[in-house]
Amino acid sequence: MRILLARHGETPWNAEGRYQGQIDIPLSPVGQAQAKALGERLADVQITRAVASPLSRAQSTAKAALGSARAEMLLTEPDLQEIAHGEWEGLLASEIHDKDPARLRAWREEPDTVLMPGGESLRQVLDRSWRGLAKAAEGLGEDDTLLVVAHDAVNRVILCKVLGLPIAKLWTFRQAPTTLNLLEGPDVEHLEVVRLNDCAHHTPFFGEAKHRAL
């Protein structure tokens, strides 16, 4: 089984460094172009099943990645939506620094210790997103390919689990807009990371492919 784990394209709030969490912010023109580039890259890839977070930025990216001929195959999975940032949602990092500096510092240095104010912890995100991934992959065979389009924090905690890393280490790698991670294995409990943060469809090899929101 192959899993193509992708992140949605850029949104205006990503570009601004504004925390969006579960607020349903659509793709920006840049994000739409990134999603189109992802679709061109995957045009000849046989995809058995496609599942996305229900947030529109993920659904739009997934539909562009599939192309018009395959867009109807897309399913949604609520467990794959972004971490709930609670009271931080809609705020710039600079605004959070002014009102909640200790928690912001912990989020950047010890993220596994943070419970978002009115939101979730990374452990809660991992528990539900792993459940969502398992549901999305249920019944797939050895030669099947699953496309999953989710979010930065969701992808990071999933990848930490697959890599055997504590979730405290989720800032040690990047998840660029519309990046691809290729996972392979007989089932979700026995996956290997084959490709990590591959965004060659829109960013040069030494390009800066990151965002400012988290």
N, C-alpha and C positions, 0 to 999 in steps of 0.2 A: 504494500500500500504506500502510495506517495501522497503527501499533504503539502500543498502550496499555501503557506501561511503568509498572507499579505496584510499590509496596513492600508488604510484609506489614503486618498490624496489630500493635499494641503487644503486647509480652510482659511478664511480671512483671520480667524482667531488664532490659528497656528502661526501665521505670519506675524501677528501682533505680539505673540507671547502671552495670549490670554487663555486661562484655564477654561476648557469647555465641558469636560466630563460628559455627562449624559444630556446636556442641552443639545438640541438637534440642529447643529450648524451645518449648512450645505457646503459643498466644495466651492473653492474660489476658481476663477478662470485658470490659474496655474494648476490647481488640483485636478480640474477637468482634463487639462492637457497631459498631466502625469498619468491619469487613469486611461486616457486614450493610448498613450505610449505602452502602458502595461498590456492593454488589449492587443496591440500590434505584436507584442512579444509573445503572447500566449495564443495567437491566432491558429497556430498549427499544433498546439498541445491538446491531446485528447483528455477532456475533463469528464469524469464520470458523474460527479455531484458538486454542486456549488452552494455554499452556505455563508451568510453574512450576518453581522450585527444588524438589528432593526433600525439603527440610526441612519439617516439618509445619506450621510457622507460615506458610510461603508456600503450601503446598497448601491449608490450611484457608481462607486468605484468598481464594485463587483459586476454590475451590468456592463460597464465599459470594458472590463477585462474579458468578459464572456463574448461580447459582440452581440449584435442584434439577433443573429440566428440562434444564439444559445441563451439569451437573457431570460427566457421564460423558465429555465430550469432552476433559477435561483430560489433558495429557501432562506428563511431568516431564523435566527436562534437568539432569544433574549439573553441567554447566559453569556453571550459574546460581546455585549455592549461595554462601553468604556467604564472605567472606574468612576464611581460617584464621588466627585470632589466636594459635594455639599455646599457649604457657605463660600467656598473658593470659586465656584463656577461663575464665569463672567468677569472675573477679576484678572488684572495684569499681575505678573510676578512682583512688580514694584509695589503694587497696592497691597498684596498679601504680605510683603516684607514690612510694610508700615503697620499693619493691624495684627499680624500673627507671626512675628519674626522667629520665635523659638520653634514653632511647628514647621515653618518653611525650612529652617536650617536642618531640623531632623529629617524632613522629607528628602533633602539633598544628601545628607550624610548617613542617616540610619533609616531608610525608608520603610523597613520592615517593622519599625516601632510606631508608625504613625497611623492613627485612626482619623480620617478626614472629618472635620467638624460638620456633623450632619450627613456624613457620607460613609465610605467604606475603608477598610484596611486592605493591604495587598494580599493578605492571607484569604480574606473573603473573596477577592477578585480571582485568586488562583483556584479556590474551591469551585466557584461557579463556572469559570471559563474552562477548566479542565473537564467538568461535567458536560459543558456545551460541546467541547471538541469531541468527547467520546460519543455523544449522541449524533453529532454530524458524521462521524466515521463508522457508525454502527452498520454492520453487514457488508462493508466493502471488502473486496478480495485483493489478492496479491498484486494484480496488474491494474488496479483501479487508482484513479487520481482524484483527490478531493481538493477543491479550491475553497479556502476560508479567508474571508476579508473581515478583519476586526480592527483593533485599535492599539495604540502604543503600549499602554500599561498591560493590556490583555496579552498581546504578543510577548512582551517581556517576561511576564510571570510563567507563561506556557514554556517559553524557551529555557528559562531557568530550570524548570522541572525536568525537561528533556535532557539538558546538559548536566544535571546533577548539581546545580549551583543553588546556594541559599538565595532566597528572594532579596536579601540585602544587597546582592551583587547585580541587581538589574540595571544599574547605570553603567556597567562595565562594557556594554555594547550598545549599538544604536539601532533604531528602527526608523528609517527614513520614510517619507511619504511614498506610498505605493511600492514599498520594498517587498521583495520576495524572500521567504525562508523556505527551503526545501527540506522536508522531513521524510524519512523512509523507515519502514519497519513492518512486521507482520500485524501489529495492532498498536493502539495508542500507548500502551504500557511498555512497548519495546521499540521506541523510535530513536533514530539517530539524526543528528543535524548534518545535512549534506551541503547546504548553502545557507549563509547567514547574512542578512541585510544586503541582499543583492538588488541594487537599483540601477544597473547598467543601462536600462531602457531610457533613463532620463538624466543621468549624472555621469560625468567623466570619472575615470578610475580614481583620480586624486581630487575629485570634486568634494565640496562640502555638502553632504546630504543629511542635514539634521534640522530639527525645528526647535522652537524656543518655548513651547508651552509647558513642558514638564521640567 
